[in-house]
Amino acid sequence: GLSNFFLNILMARWLTPQDYGAFTLFYGLFWFVGSFHTAFLIEPLLVFGPGHYKEHLPEYLGSLLYVHFGLTLPASLLCALIAMGIGRSDPYLVAPLIAISLSGPFILLLWLMRQACYVRMEPELAAIAGTLFTILMLLGAFVMNQHQWLSTAAAFYVMGISSFVVGLWLAARLQIDLVASAQKALIREVSVQHWQFGRWSAATQGLMIAPENIYSLALTAWGGLEANAALNALRNLNMPIARVNIALSSLLVTKLVQVRGQPQFMQTVRIALACFAVGPTVSWFLLGLLHRPIVQGLYKGNYQDHAPLIWVLGIGPILGGILVVLNCALRSLELPQKVFQAFCIFTPITLALTLALIRIKGMPGAVFGLALSPILEVAILAPMFLQAYRKKSVR
């Protein structure tokens, strides 16, 4: 999480607002595609790893590696073909798309390997890997900037090479059994289980992340790349605490799976709700108090006019922490369809609200839309979780 924060800060600092706005568009596109990888591989891993495959983790993780490359390599080839196909009409898009197609499988590999560390209850290994990745990525970005090679495509190449090195190291440390896992029956079994669980998560991920990309496209269309850059520059400040909560969610799902069906389940949920809300609240207060010197120092004076909006933007991560816990609780109960149903209800409403605010107020409208949306989301998801939990308890 911190690696993405540092990269975005440096890109916003070293690139012009227009170029940084373009980078955030492509970065958002990659995260949207990567969300489906998360849905089909990582989210089921966090449930099945400490559950069904607890005694056969090396073979299970090996089968996931085969599935990972079976999905990402054809997708990368398709992305490269699309890049070459549109190259004649818009050459500006070719380099970033080729970079994404070449780097994507290795970036996603690192995501998968780091989550496997949480399943094995070795968060320190994931932290070491994250630190190594951050060091390699920052060194690469610094070298690129020193030689004036830094661009959207260059940033993806740096992330891809760094992910390849650290991902291979993690795979070796996790002692994944690629020989025993190369059985067609095991790979087929894992694929079917992940599909049955992941199809709901994939639909949910689409509803979660697609609006983010729509907001960026709408803001760019109605306000220009500079407006999109300003929004993302402010959102960068909330990224560390949001990424910490996402990282902790991996441990939370594993813990909830272990106490599923026991009285400790609801107690764990309550403790998690408090913990996941405290961090963003403290962050919101400090960022609000120090918004002007922070924006001035990080971005060399750029985006200073929008700095007071940090007070509004910081509300979202507080409620977002509550959403993460509710999401984890439902997934640990193997009820991802409930999360999907909730997003089907509130996504159209929040999407329409935020787009209307963007159209009327531009970049400040986007900030208010992003701050107000989680209120509705929590109001809908919380009752659905309580109802589902009571039904599970009765059974």
N, C-alpha and C positions, 0 to 999 in steps of 0.2 A: 503493500500500500504506500509506504513512504517513498519507494522508488518512483511510482507514478507521480507523486506529489512533487518530488525534486525535478523530474523531467519536465513536467508542465510549467513549473516556476521558471526553469532555465529557458525553455522555449519561449515563454511569454517575455522574458527579460532580453533574450538575444535576437528574437525575430521582430519584424515590424508587426503592428496590430493586424494588418491585413494577412500577412503570412501566418501569424499565430492563429487567426480565425480559421484559415484553411486547414491548418494542422488539427485543430479541435474537431472539425467536420470529419476528417478521415479517421481520427482516433475514435470518435464516437461510432463510426461505421464499423470499425474493427471490434469494438466492445459489443455492438449489437450482434454481430456474427458469432463472436466468442461466447455470448450468453447461451446459445444453443448447445455449444460444446459443454458448458457448465451444466446445463439442464440434463443432458443425456449421459454424461460421464461423472462429473464431480458431485452433483447433488445425490444421485443414487449411491455413489461410493461412500458418502458420509453416513448413509443409512444402512446399506448392506455390508460395508466393511466391518463395523463393530458388531453386526448382527449375524446374518446368514453365513458370512465367510470369515468369521473371527478366527477359526482354527486353520484356515487355508489362505492367509493373506498374501504370501509370496506368489502363489499361483494365480490368485484373483487379480492382483495388481499387474502381473504379466499379461493376463488376458486383456486387461484394459489398455495396455500399451498397444497391443495388436489392433484393438478396436479404434484407438486414438488415431494411429497412422492410416488405418483403413478408411477413416472418415476425412481426415484433414488433407491428405495428399491429393485425392481427387478434387476436393474443394479448392485447393490451391491451384491446381491445373485449370479448373474452370475460371478462377479469378484472373489468371494470366491470359487465358484466351479472351476473356471479356476486355481486358486492358488492351490487348493487341487489336481487338475488333473496333474499339472506339478511338484508337490512337489517331486515326486520320481526321476525325471530326473534332477532337479535343485533346491535343498532345499533352496539355497540362496535367491530365488525369493519369497518364500512362505510368510515370515513374512511381507515384505513391501506390498504385494498385499492384504493380510488379513487386514492389518492396513488401507489401502486405502478403502477397501470394508466396514469396520465398521465406519470409520470417514467421508467418502465422503459425505453422505447425510446431515450431520450436518454442514460441511464446506460450502457446496453449499447453505444450508438454510440461513446461515449468509450472504452470498453474496446477496441472494434474498431480505432479510429483510433490508439490508443496502440500496439497490437501491430503495426500497419502500419509504425510508425516503426522497430521492431526488424528487420522484414523488409528495410527500406531501409538497415539498418545506421546508423541515426541515433538512437541511444539518448538523446542529449542533447535531442532534440526531444520525446521522450516524457517526459523528466525535467522540461523546462520546462512541458509541458502538465500534468503531475502537480502541480507547484508552483502553477500558476495555479488549478487546480481546488481544491487545498487552501486557498488564500487565500480564494477566493470562498465555499467551503463553510463555513469557519470564521467568516467575517464574517456570513454568513446565519444560522448557528446562534447566534452571539452576539446578533444583533438579535432573533431569535425569543425567546431566553431573557430578554433585557432587557425585552421587552414581555409576558413570561409566556405566550407562544404556543407554546413548545416542546413537541412531542409526537412520537409515532411518525410520524404523517402529515406534520407540518411538516418533520421531518428528511428524509423522502423528497422533498418538494417542493424543499428546499434543494439536495439532491444532483442532482435532475433539472434545475433551472435552471442550476446550475453546470456540469453535464455538457453541456447544450445549447450554452452559450456556448463552452466550451473545445473541444468536439467539432467545431463549425463552423469554429473557427479552425484546428484541426489539418487538417481536410479541405481547407481552402484552401492551407495550407502544403505539403501533400503533393501538390498539383497533380493531383488525381484527375480523370480525363477522363470526365465523365458523359455526354458526347455519343457518343463512340466506343463506350462500354461499354453503351449502351442498345440493343444488338442482341440480339434474342431468342435467336439461336443461341449467342452467347457466354454469356448469362445461363443458358441451359439447360445448356450444357457445364459451366460452373462449378458449377451446382446439383447435377448428377449426380456430378461428381467429389467434391464436398464431402459429398454423401450417402453415397457408397461408403466414404469415409474416416471421416466423422463418425459413422456409425451405431455403429461400435465404440467410438469415444470417448464418444458419448452414453450408451451402456450403462455404460461405465466410470465416467463422471462421476456417473451415477445411483447406482452402487454406492459411490462415494467419498463423496458428499455426503448421500445419503439417511440413512445412519446418524447423521450429525451432527444432523439434524433430529429423528430418532427419539429420540436421547439427550435433546435439549432438551425434547421433549414428555413423555418418561417422567419426567425430573427434575422438570418442572413438575407433572405429575400426582401424583407420589409425595412431592415435597418442597416444592412451591409455587413461585411466580414468583421469590421471594427466593433460593431455592437455585439456580435457573437464572441469576439475575443474578450471584450470587457466582462461579459457575463461569466465566461469560463475562468477569467483571471480572478474574479471574486470567489467563485465556487472552489477554486484550488485551495483556498484557505481552510475550507471545511473538510477537505479530502483526507488529511491524516486521521482525524478522529472517526470519520466514516469508515475508512479502511481498517482501522483497528477493530471496530465493531464487526465488520465482515469477517475478519480473520478469527475473532473470538467466536463467531457464529459456528464455525467448523467444529470447535471444541464443544460448543453448547449442544449441537445436534447429537454428537457422539455421546455426551453425558445423558441427554434426555432419552436416547435409545436404550441406554443401560438401565435407567430407572423407570422405563415405561411400564405402566400397570401397577406401580408402587406408590405409596403415599408421598414419597419424596419428589415425585414428578412435578406436582403443582407447586411445591415449595421451591424447587429449582427454577421454575418459570418466574415466580414472584421475585426471587433474588436477582435473576437475570434482567427483569424489567427495570429494577432499580439501578443496577450497574450499567446497563446499556443507555440509560437516560442521563446519568450523572456526568459522564465524560463530555457529551455534546453540550450539556448545559454550562459547564465550566468553560468549555472552549468558546461558546457563544458569548458569554459575559466578557471574557478577556479580549477576544477579537473585537467586540463592540467598543470596548474602552480604548483600545489601541489601534483602531482601524486606520487612521491617517498615517502614523509613522510606519506601520507594517506595510501598507500598500506603497508608500513612498520608497521604502528601503528595498522591497522585493522587485519592484517593477520600474525603478529609475524615474519615478514621477508619472509614468503612464497610468491611466485608469483612476487617477486621483479624484476626479469629479464624481465617480460612482461609489467611492469608499463608504459613505454613510449607509448605503444599502446593505452592508454586512449585518447590521442589526436585524434587518428583516430576513435576510437569507439564512441566518443562523438558526431560525426556528425549525426549518425543515429537518436537519439532522437529529434534533432532539426527538421528534416524533418518529423519524426514520429508525432510531434505535429501538423504539417500541415495536415498530413493524417487523424489524429483523427477528426479534424474539418470538412474536406470534407466528411468523413464517416458519421459524425453526421448530416450534412446538408442533405445528400441524404436520410438517414433514417427518418429524420423528415418530408421529402416530401413523405414518404411511398414508396420509390424507392430502397429497399435493393437489388433488382435484378441488378441495375446499379453498385453497389459496387462489386457484384459477377462477373459481366462481366469484370470489370477492373482487378480483381484479376486473372481471367482466362487468361488474356492477359499477365500480367507481372510475375506471379508466376513461370511458367515454365522457363522463361528467368533468373530470379534472382536465382532460385534454381540451374540451370545448372552452372551459373557463380560462385556461392559461393562454390558449391561442387568441381568444377575444382580448385578453389583457395585453398580449404582445402587439396585436393590431392597433389597439387604442393608445397604449403608453410606450411601446417599443421595449427597450431593454429593462427599464424599471418594471414594466408590466410582467415580463418574464420572471423577475425576482419575486414579485408578489404572488404570482401563480404557483411558483415552486414552493413558496412558504405555506400557502393555504391548502394545497392539495393533500398533504399528509394528514390534515385534521379529519377530512372525510374518510380517508383510507383507514385510519385507526378506528373511527366510529363504526365502520362496517366490518372490519376483520376481527375485532375483539369479540363481539357477540357470536360470530361464527365459530371462533375457536372454543369459547366456553360451551356452546351447544354441542360441538363435536366431542369435546372432552367428557361431558356428562354422559353422552351416549356410549362412548368407549368404556367409561367407568361402570355403567350399568351392566354391560356385557361381561 
